[in-house]
């Protein structure tokens, strides 16, 4: 279940929701085994970061992509599938690592929100179209060390995105 909504996506969603509680964050997988519990090591790695959560797999649907202002995926294949589900979402779908990389080359303002951040990222991608592999390694068959490493990579990437996603300063 390489795209099963059991490890990376739930970790991304949980950590993003914790960092920006005002956002509505959902997690889904491109080939999710419906309602299968999240991987226990993903749950453990999240708990070690203070996030005591659990959940079940959900499959990405066209309606999910269409409704989202910003879609963050774990790997390029997921990005491509999301855009295939809703071609109008091409400028709103990025891998998490791609979004963080683009923000390093084209910093965004604080408090943009998901819609404006997606527009900013799309512009940055057009301005900096270099080829990159922005896939987050899948820890599915690894040990807790690999899940911790994945969590840390997610936390690092989110640190670049969170200021732009937080509520605008008063």
C-alpha positions as CSV (number, residue, x, y, z in Angstrom):
1,X,0.0,0.0,0.0
2,X,2.6,2.5,-1.1
3,X,0.0,5.2,-1.5
4,X,-2.3,3.9,1.2
5,X,-2.9,6.9,3.5
6,X,-1.3,5.0,6.4
7,X,2.0,6.7,7.0
8,X,3.1,9.9,5.3
9,X,-0.1,11.7,4.5
10,X,-1.6,11.2,8.0
11,X,1.7,12.5,9.5
12,X,1.7,15.5,7.2
13,X,-2.0,16.3,8.0
14,X,-1.6,15.8,11.7
15,X,1.5,18.0,12.0
16,X,0.1,20.7,9.7
17,X,-3.2,20.8,11.6
18,X,-1.3,21.1,14.9
19,X,0.8,23.9,13.5
20,X,-2.1,25.8,12.0
21,X,-5.3,24.9,14.0
22,X,-7.4,27.4,12.0
23,X,-6.9,25.4,8.8
24,X,-9.2,22.5,7.7
25,X,-6.8,19.7,6.9
26,X,-7.7,16.4,5.5
27,X,-5.7,13.3,4.6
28,X,-6.3,10.8,1.8
29,X,-4.3,8.3,-0.2
30,X,-4.4,7.6,-3.9
31,X,-4.7,3.8,-3.3
32,X,-5.9,3.7,0.3
33,X,-7.2,0.5,1.7
34,X,-10.5,2.0,3.1
35,X,-10.7,2.4,6.8
36,X,-7.5,0.5,7.6
37,X,-5.9,1.9,10.7
38,X,-2.9,4.2,10.3
39,X,0.4,2.4,10.6
40,X,1.2,2.0,14.3
41,X,4.8,3.3,13.9
42,X,3.3,6.5,12.2
43,X,1.1,6.9,15.3
44,X,4.1,6.3,17.6
45,X,6.3,8.8,15.7
46,X,3.5,11.4,16.0
47,X,3.0,10.6,19.7
48,X,6.7,11.2,20.3
49,X,6.1,14.7,18.8
50,X,3.3,15.3,21.2
51,X,0.5,14.4,18.8
52,X,-1.6,11.6,20.3
53,X,-3.8,10.7,17.4
54,X,-5.0,7.7,15.4
55,X,-7.1,7.4,12.3
56,X,-8.1,5.3,9.4
57,X,-7.2,5.4,5.7
58,X,-9.4,7.4,3.2
59,X,-9.1,7.4,-0.5
60,X,-8.6,10.6,-2.5
61,X,-11.6,11.5,-4.6
62,X,-12.1,14.0,-7.3
63,X,-14.4,16.0,-5.0
64,X,-11.6,16.3,-2.4
65,X,-9.2,17.8,-5.0
66,X,-11.8,20.1,-6.4
67,X,-12.7,21.5,-3.0
68,X,-9.2,22.0,-1.8
69,X,-7.5,25.4,-2.0
70,X,-4.1,23.7,-1.6
71,X,-3.2,20.0,-2.0
72,X,0.1,18.7,-0.6
73,X,1.2,15.3,-1.6
74,X,4.0,12.9,-0.4
75,X,5.3,12.2,-3.9
76,X,5.2,13.3,-7.5
77,X,3.1,10.3,-8.6
78,X,0.4,11.4,-6.1
79,X,0.6,14.9,-7.4
80,X,0.0,13.7,-10.9
81,X,-2.9,11.5,-9.9
82,X,-4.6,14.4,-8.0
83,X,-4.3,16.6,-11.1
84,X,-5.6,13.7,-13.3
85,X,-8.7,13.6,-10.9
86,X,-9.2,17.3,-11.4
87,X,-7.2,19.0,-14.1
88,X,-8.3,22.4,-12.9
89,X,-6.2,21.8,-9.7
90,X,-2.8,21.8,-11.5
91,X,-1.8,25.1,-9.9
92,X,-3.0,24.0,-6.5
93,X,-1.3,20.6,-6.1
94,X,2.4,20.3,-5.0
95,X,4.4,17.7,-3.2
96,X,5.2,18.9,0.3
97,X,9.0,18.9,-0.4
98,X,8.4,20.8,-3.7
99,X,6.4,23.5,-1.9
100,X,9.2,23.9,0.8
101,X,11.9,24.0,-1.9
102,X,10.0,26.6,-3.9
103,X,9.6,28.7,-0.8
104,X,13.3,28.7,-0.3
105,X,13.9,30.1,-3.8
106,X,10.8,32.4,-3.8
107,X,9.9,33.3,-0.2
108,X,6.2,34.1,0.5
109,X,4.6,36.5,2.8
110,X,3.2,35.7,6.2
111,X,-0.5,34.9,6.6
112,X,-1.3,34.3,2.9
113,X,-3.6,31.4,3.5
114,X,-3.8,28.3,1.4
115,X,-5.3,29.8,-1.7
116,X,-2.8,32.7,-2.0
117,X,0.0,30.3,-1.1
118,X,-1.0,27.9,-3.9
119,X,-0.9,30.8,-6.4
120,X,2.5,31.9,-5.1
121,X,3.8,28.4,-5.4
122,X,2.5,28.0,-9.0
123,X,4.2,31.3,-9.9
124,X,7.4,30.2,-8.3
125,X,7.3,26.9,-10.2
126,X,6.8,28.7,-13.5
127,X,9.7,31.0,-12.6
128,X,12.0,28.1,-11.4
129,X,11.0,25.1,-13.5
130,X,14.1,23.0,-12.8
131,X,13.6,19.2,-12.5
132,X,13.7,17.9,-9.0
133,X,12.7,14.7,-7.2
134,X,10.6,16.0,-4.4
135,X,9.3,12.7,-3.1
136,X,9.1,12.0,0.7
137,X,10.6,8.6,1.4
138,X,8.0,6.0,2.4
139,X,8.7,4.4,5.8
140,X,5.9,1.8,5.4
141,X,8.2,-1.3,5.7
142,X,10.8,0.4,7.9
143,X,11.4,0.6,11.6
144,X,10.6,3.4,14.1
145,X,13.9,5.2,13.1
146,X,12.6,5.5,9.5
147,X,9.3,6.8,10.7
148,X,11.1,9.4,12.9
149,X,13.2,10.5,10.0
150,X,10.1,10.9,7.8
151,X,8.4,12.9,10.6
152,X,11.5,15.1,10.9
153,X,11.5,15.7,7.1
154,X,7.9,16.6,7.3
155,X,8.5,19.0,10.2
156,X,11.3,20.7,8.3
157,X,9.2,21.2,5.2
158,X,6.2,22.4,7.2
159,X,8.4,25.0,9.0
160,X,8.8,26.7,5.5
161,X,5.0,26.6,4.8
162,X,3.4,27.3,8.2
163,X,4.2,31.1,8.3
164,X,2.4,31.6,5.0
165,X,-0.5,29.4,6.1
166,X,-1.0,31.0,9.5
167,X,-3.7,33.6,10.1
168,X,-2.6,37.0,8.8
169,X,-1.1,39.2,11.6
170,X,-3.5,41.8,13.0
